Amino acid sequence: QVQLVESGGGLVQPGGSLRLSCAASGSLFSINAMGWYRQAPGKARELVARITRGGNTNYADSVKGRFTISRDNAKNTVYLQMNSLKPEDTAVYYCNADIFDKRWYNGWGQGTQVTVSS
């Protein structure tokens, strides 16, 4: 089973920056699109940003101009650079990927907490 492991969350003041990473591990697998979702308390999980294997990206309107998604295909890793963070960005951030491991399926990481507060 392919695992997605996130890192880089934490507590940051408004206006600050964080960089999230998500690495896929396992054997004999392939990954297509990768992305980040987030879920705040009492709210539904929402797309933050997504990137195809070829590098095409899309972002939620609320993060455009502040967040940048990127990936390293050789390392099967996706990143989310978050700048100008706001309190409303506080949420658990989840890594997501379209994975081929004997079959295609959609995989999730365990989540990493991002808290923006003074």
SERO-4910 file (N, C-alpha, C, O; in steps of 0.05 Angstrom, whole numbers):
BEGIN
 pado doro    nc1    nc2    nc3   cac1   cac2   cac3    cc1    cc2    cc3    oc1    oc2    oc3
  Gln    A     17    -24      0      0      0      0     18     25      0     36     27     16
  Val    A     12     43    -18     27     68    -20     18     86      3     -6     89      8
  Gln    A     37     99     17     31    117     38     39    146     30     59    150     17
  Leu    A     22    165     39     27    193     35     32    205     63     15    203     80
  Val    A     55    217     67     63    227     93     68    257     91     86    266     77
  Glu    A     52    273    106     55    302    105     74    311    127     77    297    147
  Ser    A     85    334    123    101    347    144    101    377    139     95    386    117
  Gly    A    109    392    160    112    421    156     91    438    169     93    463    167
  Gly    A     70    427    180     50    443    193     60    455    219     82    449    228
  Gly    A     43    472    231     51    485    256     35    510    262     15    515    249
  Leu    A     45    525    281     33    550    289     48    573    277     73    574    279
  Val    A     34    592    265     48    615    253     30    640    257      6    638    258
  Gln    A     43    663    259     28    687    262     16    697    236     26    690    214
  Pro    A     -5    712    237    -17    723    212      5    738    196     21    753    207
  Gly    A      4    734    170     24    745    153     49    728    149     66    734    132
  Gly    A     51    707    164     74    690    163     72    669    140     54    669    125
  Ser    A     92    652    139     94    631    118     99    604    130    111    601    151
  Leu    A     90    584    116     96    556    122     99    541     95     88    549     75
  Arg    A    114    519     96    117    502     73    110    473     81    123    462     98
  Leu    A     90    463     68     82    435     72     94    417     52     98    425     29
  Ser    A    101    393     60    111    372     42     95    347     45     85    341     67
  Cys    A     93    332     23     79    306     24     95    287      6     98    292    -18
  Ala    A    105    266     18    121    246      4    106    220      2     95    210     22
  Ala    A    105    208    -21     93    182    -26    114    161    -24    136    164    -35
  Ser    A    108    139     -9    127    118     -6    114     91    -12     90     88     -8
  Gly    A    130     72    -21    120     46    -28    137     34    -50    159     44    -55
  Ser    A    127     15    -64    142      4    -86    124     -1   -111    100     -6   -108
  Leu    A    137      1   -134    124     -5   -159     97     10   -162     77     -3   -168
  Phe    A     98     36   -158     73     51   -161     78     76   -179    101     83   -184
  Ser    A     57     88   -188     59    112   -204     38    132   -194     17    124   -183
  Ile    A     45    157   -196     27    178   -186     21    197   -209     38    206   -224
  Asn    A     -5    205   -211    -13    224   -231    -17    251   -216      3    262   -206
  Ala    A    -40    261   -215    -44    287   -202    -40    285   -171    -47    264   -159
  Met    A    -30    306   -159    -27    308   -130    -39    335   -122    -41    354   -137
  Gly    A    -48    336    -97    -60    361    -88    -61    364    -58    -54    345    -43
  Trp    A    -71    387    -49    -75    392    -21   -104    401    -17   -115    417    -32
  Tyr    A   -116    390      4   -142    397     13   -140    406     42   -120    401     55
  Arg    A   -160    420     52   -160    428     80   -188    426     92   -208    427     77
  Gln    A   -189    422    118   -214    420    132   -212    435    158   -197    428    176
  Ala    A   -228    456    161   -230    472    185   -252    460    203   -270    447    193
  Pro    A   -250    465    229   -271    454    247   -299    462    238   -304    486    234
  Gly    A   -317    443    237   -345    448    229   -350    453    200   -372    460    192
  Lys    A   -329    451    184   -332    456    155   -325    432    139   -311    413    148
  Ala    A   -334    431    114   -328    409     96   -299    412     86   -287    433     85
  Arg    A   -288    389     78   -261    389     66   -263    403     39   -281    398     24
  Glu    A   -243    420     33   -243    435      8   -216    433     -5   -195    430      7
  Leu    A   -217    436    -32   -192    436    -48   -177    462    -43   -189    484    -43
  Val    A   -151    460    -38   -134    483    -36   -119    487    -63   -120    509    -74
  Ala    A   -105    466    -72    -90    468    -97    -85    440   -107    -84    421    -92
  Arg    A    -81    438   -133    -77    413   -146    -57    416   -169    -57    437   -182
  Ile    A    -41    396   -174    -21    398   -195    -19    371   -209    -18    350   -197
  Thr    A    -19    372   -236    -17    348   -252     13    339   -253     31    354   -246
  Arg    A     17    315   -264     44    306   -267     60    324   -285     84    327   -282
  Gly    A     46    336   -304     60    354   -323     63    382   -313     76    399   -326
  Gly    A     53    388   -289     57    414   -277     34    434   -280     37    457   -271
  Asn    A     12    426   -291    -11    444   -292    -23    446   -265    -27    426   -250
  Thr    A    -31    471   -257    -40    476   -230    -68    489   -230    -75    502   -249
  Asn    A    -82    485   -208   -106    501   -203   -108    505   -173   -100    489   -157
  Tyr    A   -120    528   -166   -121    537   -138   -149    546   -131   -165    554   -148
  Ala    A   -155    544   -105   -179    556    -95   -176    586    -96   -154    597    -93
  Asp    A   -198    600   -102   -197    629   -104   -186    642    -78   -172    662    -80
  Ser    A   -192    630    -56   -184    641    -30   -154    641    -25   -144    655     -8
  Val    A   -139    625    -41   -110    623    -36    -93    633    -60    -69    634    -59
  Lys    A   -107    640    -82    -92    649   -106    -75    674    -99    -84    692    -86
  Gly    A    -50    673   -108    -32    695   -103    -17    693    -77      3    707    -72
  Arg    A    -25    674    -60    -12    671    -33      1    643    -31     22    641    -19
  Phe    A    -11    623    -42     -1    596    -40     10    587    -67      0    595    -88
  Thr    A     30    570    -66     42    559    -91     46    529    -87     59    520    -68
  Ile    A     35    513   -105     39    484   -105     60    477   -125     61    488   -147
  Ser    A     77    457   -118     97    447   -135    102    418   -129     92    408   -109
  Arg    A    117    405   -147    123    376   -142    149    369   -153    160    381   -171
  Asp    A    160    347   -142    185    335   -152    177    306   -159    175    289   -142
  Asn    A    174    301   -185    165    275   -194    185    253   -187    178    230   -181
  Ala    A    211    259   -188    231    239   -181    230    230   -152    236    208   -146
  Lys    A    220    248   -135    218    242   -107    189    235    -98    184    230    -75
  Asn    A    171    236   -118    143    231   -112    133    248    -89    121    239    -70
  Thr    A    140    274    -90    135    292    -68    121    317    -79    127    327   -101
  Val    A    101    327    -64     87    351    -71     91    371    -48     92    363    -25
  Tyr    A     93    396    -55     97    418    -35     75    438    -37     62    442    -57
  Leu    A     71    452    -15     53    475    -14     66    497      1     69    496     25
  Gln    A     75    518    -14     86    542     -1     63    561      5     49    569    -13
  Met    A     60    567     30     38    584     39     50    610     50     64    610     70
  Asn    A     43    632     37     52    659     46     29    676     54      6    670     47
  Ser    A     34    698     67     13    717     76    -10    702     89    -33    707     82
  Leu    A     -4    685    107    -24    668    120    -44    685    136    -36    705    149
  Lys    A    -69    676    136    -90    689    150   -103    670    170   -100    646    167
  Pro    A   -116    681    191   -129    663    210   -148    643    197   -151    621    207
  Glu    A   -161    652    176   -180    634    163   -167    612    147   -181    594    137
  Asp    A   -141    611    146   -126    589    134   -122    566    154   -113    545    147
  Thr    A   -129    571    179   -127    551    199   -144    526    193   -168    529    188
  Ala    A   -131    503    192   -145    478    184   -125    455    186   -101    459    190
  Val    A   -136    431    184   -120    408    179   -116    405    148   -136    405    134
  Tyr    A    -91    404    140    -85    402    111    -79    373    104    -63    360    118
  Tyr    A    -92    363     83    -89    336     75    -76    334     47    -84    349     29
  Cys    A    -58    316     44    -46    310     18    -64    290      4    -76    273     16
  Asn    A    -66    293    -23    -83    275    -38    -68    268    -64    -54    285    -76
  Ala    A    -72    244    -74    -58    236    -99    -74    215   -113    -87    198   -101
  Asp    A    -72    215   -140    -83    194   -157    -60    174   -161    -40    180   -173
  Ile    A    -63    150   -149    -42    131   -147    -48    106   -164    -71     96   -163
  Phe    A    -28     96   -178    -31     70   -191    -13     50   -177     12     52   -177
  Asp    A    -25     30   -164    -11      8   -151    -28    -16   -156    -45    -23   -139
  Lys    A    -24    -29   -178    -40    -52   -188    -67    -42   -199    -78    -55   -217
  Arg    A    -76    -19   -190   -101     -7   -200    -99     23   -192    -84     30   -175
  Trp    A   -116     39   -205   -117     68   -198   -135     72   -174   -156     60   -172
  Tyr    A   -126     88   -155   -144     96   -133   -135    123   -123   -113    133   -129
  Asn    A   -152    135   -107   -146    162    -96   -137    159    -67   -152    148    -51
  Gly    A   -113    168    -60   -102    164    -34   -101    190    -18    -99    212    -29
  Trp    A   -101    187      8   -100    210     27    -78    207     47    -72    184     56
  Gly    A    -66    229     55    -48    229     78    -63    231    104    -88    233    104
  Gln    A    -49    231    126    -62    231    152    -69    260    161    -84    263    180
  Gly    A    -58    280    148    -65    307    154    -44    320    172    -31    307    188
  Thr    A    -41    346    169    -22    362    186    -36    388    193    -48    401    176
  Gln    A    -35    395    219    -49    419    229    -33    444    222     -9    446    227
  Val    A    -48    464    211    -37    491    207    -55    510    223    -79    511    219
  Thr    A    -42    525    241    -56    544    258    -44    571    254    -20    575    258
  Val    A    -61    590    246    -52    618    241    -65    635    263    -89    640    263
  Ser    A    -48    644    282    -59    659    304    -37    676    316    -13    669    316
  Ser    A    -45    699    327    -26    716    341    -26    710    371    -11    723    386
***
